[in-house]
Amino acid sequence: MAAFCSYCQICGLALQHDHLVPSGSSGTYLIYRSSEARLGREQATEIEFHTHHEWLNDVIALPWKSDASSPVLHGSVEDGHFTNADNSNDCYSIVDSFDRAAIHEACWKLANEPQCAEELLAFNKLHSYVCLSKYQEQYFDYPLLKKDLRLWMLEDPFGESEGAEKSKTRILNIISESNLAKKEIPPGNLAKSSDIFGFNRWQSRTWMNGDEREEYRFRSQIDSTIDKEKLTHLFWWVRKFDSSDKDFPSGQDLESSEAIEKKILSEFETKKLGVLLVSVRYSLQKWIFLIGYTHDPKTSEAEFRSYVGNAPNVEDNLSFEDDPEWKVYFDEVAPKLK
C-alpha cells in the first residue's frame, strides 16, 4: 500500500501528523504516524506534538453534492483513506477526491459547516493556500515548517494562545479570500465577472538550476481574465536579502516578503492600480522578485513604498517598463511557467 499524506482542502495543512524522520542510515527514513502515537508507541520525530496539535487529526469527510443519503462524516485519515470515527468500518478514498473531500473539523466549523464539497473546489487554487505548497510533498515537511518559524500554524485555532489566534486568523483569511472570489465583481474591476475563479487562481512550480532553487508562484488563466489593454507598464520589484541562511528564504525573510505580496493583492489590486502575476524566490542569490502590470507607475511606486517600509538587511528596487503588448511577460516569463 502506498504511504503518503493528505491535505485539508481549506487550510492546506496535513490531515495527520505523519512525516518522514531520518533513520540514521544515509538516505533512509522512518515514518512517524499519528495512529501509532495514539496507541502510545514511541517513535522518532523532529517535532513534538501535544494536545493542542490533535485537531490536525480530526477530519470531516464531505460528499461532493448535498445528499441526505451521504451525510457529513467524522473520522481520521491515513495514506489517503478516511475511516469513520463511529467504528462502522466505513472507509473512503480521498486520493484525488475519488469518494469524498476531506478537511479538518476545525476548518469545517470556521467555514460555517458546509454540507458538501462543491463549495470547496477553488480553495486549493487560492493564493493563501498555494503559499503552503513548498511543504506539501509525499509527506508534509514539518521540519521545514519549524525552520521557517511557522509552527504556530499547527496551533489549535480554537485555542487561547497567541499562536492559536494567528492560526485561526490564517484560516479565516483563506475562507475570506474564497468568499471574496465568489462575489460578483463590480463594474470597472480588472477581471471579468464570468471568470472570477480564473482571476484568483494560483499555481506554484519549483526548479533546481544546479544548487539554485527557484520557487515560482504565479497567476493562471490571465489571457481571458485581465484587461491587458489598460495595463501598459510592467513593474519589477526586487528585494535582495543580506542573509547567511543557505536555505533562504526562511524565517523572518519569508514572512516579510509574503506580507508584501499579500499587501499587493489586498490593497494594490483593490485600488485597481494593477495586477500581480508572478513571485519568484532564488535561494542562492537570496533575491525575491514580484512581477506584474500597472496603468499608473507614479501612483504605484508610492503605493509600493508604503508596503515596503525600511526593512533592515535588505535592498529594495522597483522599476517600471513601458510594455503595452506584455512582451516581457509572454516572451520571457510565461514560458518558464508551463
N, C-alpha and C positions, 0 to 999 in steps of 0.2 A: 504494500500500500504506500502511496506517495505521502511524504511528510512536508507540510508547509503551513504557513499562517493564512488566516483570512482577515479581512479588514472591514471595519464599520463603514457603511455607506453614507454615514452622516459626518463623522469626525475624522475618519482616516486612520485612527489608531487600530492596533490589533485587537481581535476579539478573544484574546487569551494572553497569558504571559510567556508563551512558548518562544524560545530563542536559542540561537547557537552559542555554545561556550567552547573555547579552545580546550582540547583534551590534554594538552601537554606534549603530544606527539606532533611532529611537524605536519601541518596541512590537514589535520583531522579535528573533528568537532564532536561534542556531545550535544544532545538536545535537552534543554530544560523544559519540563512540561508542567502546565497548570494542574493537570489531572493527577500527576504524581505528587505534587506539593499538597494537594487536598487530602491525600492519603497519609501525609506526614512523612513521606520518604525524603531523605536528604539527597540533594542534587547540587552539582557545581553550578554557580551562577555569578555573573558580574554585577547583577542588580538585586538589591534587597527588596522583596515585595512584602507589603504589610496589609493590614485590613483595609486601609484607605485606597488600596490598589485593586481590591477584589471586584469592584464594579466593572473592570475590564473583562472579567469572565462571565458576567451576567448578560445574556444575549436574548434578543427578541427576533423571532423569525416571522416575517410578514409574507402573506400571499401576494402575488403580483396584482391581483384585482380584488376589490372588496367583495367578499362572498361569505355568507353565513356558514356555508359548509367548510370553509377554510379559515378558522379563527386565528387570531394572533397567538403565537406560542412562546413560552418562556423556557429557556434551557441554556445549553452551552455548545461550544464549537471546538472541534479538534480535527485537524487535517481535512478541512473543507466539508465536514459533515456536522449537521446540527442534531443534537439529541434532546428530546423533550424532558423537562425537569420533573414531570409527573410520573416518570418511570413507566410510561406507556409503551416504551420501546420504539416510539415514532422517531424515525431518522430521515433527515432530508439532506440532499446535496445542495450546497451553496457555492460549489465550484462554478464560476461564471454564471451564478444565479440561475441554475437549471430549475430548481424547485421553488425556492423561496429566497428572499433577500434578508440578510442578517445585519442587525445594528445593535449597539449597546442599549440595554434597557434604560440607562440614564439619558442617553441621547434621544431615545424614543419619547421619554417623558418631557424633555426640554423642547421637543418638536411638536408637542401637544398630541402625542399618542396617535399617529396616523394608523389607519386600519389596513392599508395596502401599500405596496412598494412603488406604485406608479408615481407617487409624489416625490420619490427619492431619485428618480432617474438622472437628474442633472447634477446631483451633489458632487459626484466624483470627478466632474469636469470644472468645478468652480476653482477660482484662484487659490482661496484659502486651503482647500483640500489638496490641490496639486502641490502646494508648498511642502507637504509631508512625503512626497513621492521618493525622496532620497533615502528614506528609512524603510520603504516598503519593498523588501526583497523576498526571497523564499521564506525567510523569517524576518519579523520586524527587528530592525537594528537598534535594540535598546541601548547597547554600549555607546553607539554614536549619538543617540539622543542625550545620553548622560554627558558625553564630551561637549555637546553643543549647549549645555546648561539648560536643557529643556525638560528635565524630569518633572517639573511642575505640571506638564501636560498630563501626567499619569495620575494626578490627584483626583479624588472623587469630586465631581462637580457639585455634589450636594453636601460636601463637607464644609467646614468653617475656617479652614486655614487660609493664609494668603495665596498659597499655591492652588487651593481648591477654587478660590474666587477667580483666579486667572484662567484655570481650566474651564470653568463654566462660561466665562466671557468669551473664550476662544470658540467654544461650540456654538454659543448663541450667535456669534458673529457669522459663522458659516451658515447657520439657519437663516439669519437675516439676509445674507448675500443671496441665498436661494429665493427667499420671498421677494426680494427686490427684482430678481430676474423674471419672476412670474408676472409682475405687474406690466400693464400695457405702457409702453414708452410714450411720454408726451410728445407733441409735435415739436420738431426742431432738434430732437436728440440725434446723436450721430449714428444710431443703429436703427434698422427697420423693425417696427413692432412685430412683424411676422416672423422674425428670426432672432428673437432676443437671446435664446439659449446659444445660438451660434456666436453672438457677440460676446457672451460671457464665458465661452468655453475655452479652457486652457489645457495644455499638454506639457509634458516635460521630456527631455532627452539628455542623456549623458554620454559623452565620448571621452575616450582616453587617447591623447595625442602624445605618445611617449609617456613621460611621467606627468604630463599636464592633464589634469582632469577638467573638462569643460562641461558645465551644467547649464542647460538651456531650459527656460520656462517661457512658453510663447502662446499667443492667442491664435486660435484656429478659425477657419472659415471667414477670414477678413474680406475676401473678394466680394461676397454677397451682402455683407452686413455693415460696412463702414463707407461713409460718403467721402471717398478719397479726393474728389474734386475740390472740396473746401479745405483740405488739409495739405497745404502746399510745401511745408517746411519740415524736413527731417530734424529730429533732435537726438543728440547723443549725450547722455550723462555718464561720466566715468568716475568711479571712486577707487582710488589707489590706497591700499592699506599698508601701514608700516607694521607688519605682523611677522613674528618669528614662527608662527604655527605652520608646520609643514602640511597640515591637512586643512588649511584655510579653504573656504570661510567656515568658521565655527564660533560658538560662544557669542560674545558681545558683538563681534563683527557681523555675524549672521543676523542677529536681532536688529541691529541698526540699519542694515541695508534693506531688510524685508519691511521694516517700518516705513521707510521712504517709498518703497514700491507700493505699499498699501495706501499711503497718503495720496499718491498719484491716482490710484484707482478710485478712491473715495472722494477726493476733493477736486483734483485737476480735471477729471473726466466729468464730474457732476457739474462743474462750471462750463463745460463744453469748450474747453481750451484745446483739446486734442485727445489722442489715444495712446496708451502704452501698448506696444506689440510684443516686445521681447525683453527678457532679462537674462544676462549671461554672467557666469562666475568662472574665473580662471584660478585654479588652485595654486600654481607655482608663481605666476605673475602677481597674484593677490590683487586682482582687479575685478570690479563688478561693473558691467555695462547695462544701461537701460536705453532702449531704442524705441522711438515712436514718432508720431507726426502731429503737427500743430498748425493752426491758421494764424497765430499771433505770437511770434517769437519774443517780442518785448515783454508782454504780459506773462508769458510762460516762464521766462527767465526769472522774473520777480517771484513768481509762484514757487518755482523750484528752490530758489534761495531760502524761502521761508521754511521749506521742508527740511533742507539740509542742515541749516544752522552752522555752528562752529565746532564740529566734532574733533576730538583730539586724535592724533596719529593717523590722520587721513588727508588725502589731497583730492579735492573735488573739481572736476572740469565739466563744463556744459558748453556745447556748441550746436549751432544750427546750420542747416544747408538747404538752399532752395532746391526742391526736388518734387515739382508738381506731378510728375509721372510715377513717383515712387520707385525710380530705377534702382536706387541704392538697396532698398528693401528686397525687391523682386529679383535683382541680378546678383546681389552679394549675400544677403542674409537668408532669404527664404529657401534657397537650395540646400542649406545645411539642416533645415528643419524637416525634410521629407524622410 
